[in-house]
Structure formats: structure tokens, C-alpha cells
Amino acid sequence: MRVLQLGPYPPPHGGVQSNLAAIRTYLCRNGISCAVINITRHCKTHSDEIYYPDNAVQLLQLLIRLRYDIIHLHVGGMLTRRLLGLGFVCTLMPAKSVLTFHSGGYPSTPEGQTTGPGSFAGLVLRRFNRVIGVNPEIMKFLRKLAVPEDRIRLIYPYAFLPEEGHLPSLPQPLNNFFDRHHPILISVGLLEPEYCLPAQIEVLGRVRDRFSDAGLVIVGSGSLEQYLRERIQAQPYAEHILLCGDVSHSATMAAISRADLMLRTTLYDGDAVSVREALHVGTPVLATDNGMRPAGVHLIPKSDMEALEITINQTLGTTRASGRIQSATDESNLQAVLKMYEELASMARHD
């Protein structure tokens, strides 16, 4: 069996990227060939069956040239016509097709609420042999689009975590920043409008009124990078905010483990892998309430600066849980993906 995955491949290490990479690692470990076509603007040189097409024509050429039995498209964020068009093309390929829809926040958006069975999205999603939802809200959305019940699967995303005792030391300038600040707030995600990063920058000034050595680390890249750098430099406490760009996943996990609180402020969001990773290593998490956060997360309403400040101060004022890595991550979700692939491959042999 040969598998081809399409989606965002790390870096950066967002939730979709981590899940895609975890599936590939798991398949390769089990002797199954798995190539990847990156479909984001982050382009590198092809290597180790990871392909970075420059445009739609090159992507189509790869789809035609590569050999695979299963084609698996990963989609996060909005169901744009571009992504739906790519999904339609995937279902035309001579292979069994799978779609994972990672965006837990999409069903509650105005676009998601008005999308029905007769939409282009409904047409495309019903063409896939299997559609994976990563939480119950997405499963409800898939049923609303009339995707056949026997084709949908609920498989939660996998948090690609380091083994116990194998967190690396922090690279510079992260290490120096951690040495000079306490407590540390950390934010991990894309530098995009939906992550409300200007609010995090503003709230640090208020937090420092009570915790004078506090610092904020922002990990990730995106379209707002230059704007955020300018916003940070305009603050009198600019030296206490580190916008460090993309960092390796293992180093990011080490930074989360050492931080005192992780922030996940969003306008819309799904079941963020980074939230589960932080909880796994014992780091408290403060997140916007999206109706699907794991137990133990400190929740605030959307776009509520006062609640953000109050909850940060309250959380930092309590004793932090141990930051030791817990037991190995359950791989039942990866096993479920493999089982689904094997089921589809068996169907193909009997077609």
C-alpha cells in the first residue's frame, strides 16, 4: 500500500501540520510508503518524498506522476473554493480518496452556517471515499452536508510529543529570554488575524504591573509578522516580548514545558493540538472558549481583554503544576487512520 498526503507540512508546526507529520512517521515506521505534497506557500527543495510544488500546474503533474493507492487531503481553516477545487481533483484520481477536515471553528462561522447539502462544498465532500472529522462539531457539520454515514469517521488529531526525558535545551535567543524573565507567557500558532496577537501584546503591559519580570514569547510565522514587530517596537516594554518566528517542534515543546502559561486567544478555532500538548507537559492553558476545549483549560469569552488580564493574573498567582512529561502519547488515533487505509485498500482490490 502506498499513501500520498496533501496538506501543510511542517515547519511551521501548527495542529494540521503536526497531525499530517505524525501520520507519515507512523506509516513509515510500519513499513508503509507515504509521500507528501505540501500545499502551502512555504516552499523548499523536494527531498525524502516531500514535494513542494510552486503552482497548481506542478501540483497536478505530481498527482498524475506519483504512484499511490490512497490519497489523503488535509484541510484546515475555511473551505475555500481553491481547496474544494483541489479536493474535487483528488477524487478524480485513480485511488481511494480521504479528506480530513481539521477546522473545528468553521461550522460556527457565517459561511459554515449557510453551507448546505446543495453547495459546492457538499458536492465535493460527498465524493470522497472517507471523510474524517476531528471533533463532534465537525461530524455534525458533515451530516448536515449529507455525507453518507458509512463514509465519515471521528478520529481526534494526534499530538506529536517527545518521549519522556528527551526535551532538548532551548536555542538562543529563547534560552536567554527565559533566563531573564519570570513568569513567561507563551503563544504558539500562526501569525494571522484570527489569533488575536495584538491583544496578547497589549495585555503583557498590564500583567507586568503585577509581575514586573513577566515576558511574552510568540512562536510561529504568518502574514502579520512585520505588523506585529512594529506593534511590539511601539511598546515601552518591547524588550520583554520575543517574536521568535518558526522554531523546531521539539524546541517549541521544550519552551512550552518551561513556560508558566500558554495563551490561545482566537476568533475561531478547532481542537488545537498545541493546547493538548501544553496540558500534557503540565503547562496551564488560557484559551478562548470555543465549546470544545479539553478539561483543565482556563476559558475566557472571545475578544474580552478584561477577562484575559484577570484570568492571566489569577492563573499566574497559583502554584504551577509539574512540567515533567507524562506517559507516552496514545497512538490509537493513528492506528484508526491506518485501519481505515487498509479497509480502503481492500475495497480497491475487490473493485
C-alpha positions in Angstrom: 0.0 0.0 0.0 1.3 3.5 -0.9 -0.2 6.6 0.6 0.0 10.2 -0.6 -0.9 13.0 1.8 -1.6 16.6 0.7 -1.6 19.4 3.2 0.6 21.8 5.1 3.9 20.1 6.0 6.0 21.5 8.9 7.5 23.9 9.5 5.6 25.8 10.8 4.3 23.3 13.4 0.5 24.0 13.6 -2.1 21.4 14.5 -2.7 20.3 10.9 1.0 20.0 10.2 1.7 18.0 13.4 -1.1 15.6 12.6 0.0 15.1 9.0 3.6 14.6 10.0 2.6 12.1 12.8 0.6 10.0 10.3 3.6 9.9 7.9 6.0 8.9 10.7 3.7 6.2 11.9 3.2 4.8 8.4 6.9 4.7 7.6 7.6 3.1 11.0 5.2 0.3 10.0 6.8 -0.1 6.6 4.2 1.7 4.5 5.3 4.2 1.9 3.9 7.7 2.4 4.8 10.7 0.2 3.6 14.3 1.0 2.7 17.2 -1.3 2.9 20.5 0.6 0.1 22.8 -0.5 1.1 26.0 1.4 3.3 28.9 0.3 6.2 27.5 2.4 8.3 26.1 -0.4 11.6 24.1 -0.1 13.5 21.7 -2.2 12.0 18.2 -2.8 13.5 15.6 -0.5 12.6 12.3 1.1 9.3 12.1 -0.8 8.2 15.5 0.5 7.3 17.7 -2.5 6.9 21.4 -2.7 5.2 22.4 -6.0 5.4 26.1 -6.9 2.0 26.3 -8.5 -1.2 24.4 -9.4 0.2 23.0 -12.6 3.2 21.4 -10.8 0.8 20.0 -8.2 -1.3 18.4 -10.8 1.7 17.0 -12.5 2.8 15.4 -9.2 -0.7 13.9 -8.7 -0.5 12.3 -12.2 3.1 11.1 -11.9 3.3 9.7 -8.4 2.2 6.2 -7.5 -0.2 5.8 -4.7 -3.2 3.7 -3.6 -4.6 6.2 -1.1 -4.8 10.0 -1.5 -5.4 11.9 1.7 -6.1 15.6 1.7 -5.8 17.6 5.0 -7.8 20.9 5.2 -7.8 23.4 8.0 -9.4 26.9 8.2 -12.0 27.9 5.7 -13.4 25.7 2.9 -12.3 28.0 0.1 -13.2 27.3 -3.5 -9.4 26.7 -4.1 -9.3 23.9 -1.5 -12.6 22.5 -2.7 -11.3 22.5 -6.2 -8.3 20.6 -5.1 -10.5 18.2 -3.3 -12.5 17.6 -6.4 -9.4 16.9 -8.4 -8.2 14.4 -5.7 -11.5 12.4 -6.1 -10.8 12.1 -9.8 -7.5 10.4 -9.3 -7.4 6.5 -9.7 -7.0 6.0 -6.0 -9.2 5.8 -2.9 -9.7 9.4 -1.5 -9.7 10.6 2.1 -10.3 14.1 3.4 -9.6 15.2 7.0 -11.4 18.5 7.9 -9.4 19.9 10.8 -11.2 23.3 11.3 -13.4 22.9 14.3 -14.4 26.5 14.2 -15.7 26.6 10.6 -19.2 25.1 11.3 -20.0 28.1 13.6 -18.8 30.8 11.1 -21.4 32.6 8.9 -20.0 30.7 5.9 -20.3 27.3 7.7 -23.8 28.0 8.9 -25.0 28.8 5.4 -23.3 25.8 3.8 -25.8 23.0 3.0 -26.0 19.8 1.0 -26.6 21.6 -2.3 -23.4 23.7 -2.0 -20.2 23.1 -3.9 -18.7 22.0 -0.5 -21.4 19.4 -0.1 -20.9 18.1 -3.6 -17.1 17.7 -3.1 -17.2 16.2 0.3 -19.7 13.5 -0.7 -17.3 12.4 -3.5 -14.6 11.3 -1.0 -14.5 7.6 0.0 -13.9 8.6 3.6 -14.2 12.0 5.4 -12.6 12.4 8.8 -13.9 14.9 11.4 -11.6 15.7 14.3 -14.4 16.5 16.8 -18.1 16.1 17.2 -19.0 19.5 15.9 -17.4 18.7 12.5 -19.1 15.3 12.4 -22.4 17.2 12.9 -21.4 19.5 10.0 -20.6 16.6 7.7 -24.0 15.1 8.4 -25.6 18.4 7.6 -23.9 18.3 4.2 -25.4 14.8 3.7 -22.1 13.0 3.6 -23.1 9.3 3.9 -22.8 7.9 7.4 -20.8 4.9 6.4 -18.1 7.3 4.9 -17.5 9.5 7.9 -15.1 8.8 10.8 -14.5 10.6 14.0 -10.7 10.5 14.6 -9.2 13.0 17.0 -5.9 14.7 16.0 -2.6 13.3 17.2 -0.3 15.4 19.4 3.2 14.6 18.2 5.0 14.7 21.5 8.6 14.0 22.6 9.3 10.9 24.7 9.9 11.3 28.4 13.2 12.9 29.2 14.0 13.9 25.6 13.1 17.6 25.6 16.1 19.5 24.1 17.7 22.6 25.6 16.3 25.8 24.3 18.1 27.5 21.3 19.2 31.2 21.5 17.7 33.7 21.9 14.9 31.7 23.5 17.2 30.4 26.3 18.4 33.9 27.3 14.9 35.3 27.2 13.7 32.5 29.6 16.6 33.2 31.9 15.8 36.9 32.1 12.0 36.6 32.6 9.6 35.1 35.1 6.8 34.3 34.7 6.7 33.5 31.0 3.6 33.6 28.8 3.9 31.7 25.5 1.7 31.7 22.4 2.2 29.1 19.6 0.4 29.3 16.3 0.2 31.2 13.1 0.8 35.0 12.9 -2.7 35.6 11.5 -5.6 37.8 12.4 -7.7 35.0 13.9 -5.2 34.5 16.8 -5.7 37.9 18.4 -2.0 38.5 18.9 -2.2 42.3 19.3 -4.4 41.7 22.4 -1.6 39.4 23.9 0.9 42.2 23.2 -1.2 44.8 24.9 -2.1 42.6 27.9 1.5 42.0 28.8 1.9 45.6 29.7 -0.9 45.2 32.2 0.4 41.9 33.5 3.8 43.5 34.2 2.2 46.0 36.6 1.7 43.0 38.9 4.5 40.7 37.7 7.3 43.1 36.9 9.6 40.4 35.3 7.0 38.9 33.1 7.7 38.2 29.4 5.8 37.0 26.4 7.1 34.5 23.8 5.3 34.3 20.4 6.2 31.3 18.3 5.2 31.0 14.7 5.1 32.7 11.3 2.5 34.3 9.1 1.2 37.3 7.2 1.2 39.6 10.2 4.9 39.2 11.1 6.0 42.7 10.1 2.9 44.3 11.5 3.4 42.6 14.9 7.1 43.5 15.0 6.2 47.2 14.5 3.4 46.9 17.1 5.9 45.4 19.6 8.5 48.0 19.0 5.9 50.7 19.7 5.5 49.4 23.3 7.7 50.7 26.2 8.1 47.1 27.2 9.2 45.8 23.8 12.3 44.1 25.1 10.1 41.8 27.2 8.3 40.3 24.1 10.1 37.8 21.9 8.7 37.2 18.4 10.9 34.3 17.5 9.4 33.0 14.3 9.3 29.3 13.5 11.1 27.0 15.9 11.6 23.3 15.7 8.8 21.3 17.2 11.0 19.7 19.8 12.3 23.1 20.9 8.8 24.5 20.9 7.7 21.7 23.2 10.7 22.5 25.5 9.6 26.2 25.5 6.0 25.3 26.3 7.2 23.0 29.1 9.3 25.8 30.7 6.6 28.5 30.3 4.2 29.4 33.1 1.1 29.9 31.0 0.2 29.2 27.3 -2.2 31.6 25.6 -4.6 30.5 22.9 -6.7 33.6 22.1 -8.7 33.1 18.9 -11.7 34.5 16.9 -12.4 30.9 15.8 -10.6 27.7 16.5 -10.8 24.0 16.4 -9.5 21.3 18.8 -6.0 22.8 18.8 -3.2 20.2 19.2 -0.9 22.8 20.9 -3.4 23.1 23.7 -3.4 19.3 24.4 0.5 19.3 24.1 0.7 22.1 26.8 -1.6 20.2 29.1 0.4 17.0 28.5 3.6 18.6 29.8 1.9 20.3 32.7 1.7 23.9 31.4 -1.6 25.7 32.3 -3.5 27.0 29.2 -5.7 30.0 28.9 -7.9 29.9 25.8 -10.9 31.5 24.2 -14.0 29.3 24.8 -14.9 27.6 21.6 -17.1 24.9 23.1 -14.6 22.1 22.6 -11.6 22.8 24.8 -10.2 19.9 26.9 -10.8 19.7 30.6 -8.5 21.8 32.6 -8.2 24.8 30.3 -8.9 28.3 31.7 -11.6 29.7 29.5 -12.4 33.3 28.6 -15.0 34.8 26.2 -13.9 35.9 22.7 -12.3 39.3 22.4 -12.6 40.1 26.1 -9.5 42.0 27.1 -10.6 42.4 30.7 -11.2 38.7 31.2 -7.9 37.9 29.5 -6.0 40.2 32.0 -7.9 38.9 35.1 -7.5 35.2 34.2 -3.8 35.6 33.4 -3.2 37.3 36.8 -5.3 34.7 38.6 -3.6 31.7 36.9 -0.1 33.1 37.5 -0.9 33.7 41.1 -1.4 29.9 41.7 1.2 27.2 42.0 2.1 25.8 38.7 1.8 22.0 38.0 4.9 19.9 37.4 6.3 20.4 34.0 7.5 16.8 33.6 6.5 14.9 30.5 3.9 12.3 31.3 3.5 8.9 29.8 3.8 8.2 26.1 1.0 9.5 23.9 -1.8 7.2 22.9 -1.5 6.2 19.3 -5.0 4.8 18.9 -5.9 7.7 16.6 -3.0 6.8 14.3 -4.0 3.2 14.4 -7.5 4.2 13.4 -6.2 6.0 10.4 -4.1 3.0 9.3 -7.1 0.7 9.8 -9.2 3.0 7.5 -6.4 3.0 4.9 -6.3 -0.8 5.0 -10.1 -1.0 4.6 -10.0 1.2 1.6 -7.1 -0.7 0.0 -9.0 -3.9 0.5 -12.0 -2.3 -1.3 -9.8 -1.3 -4.2 -8.6 -4.9 -4.6 -12.2 -6.0 -5.0 -13.3 -3.3 -7.3 
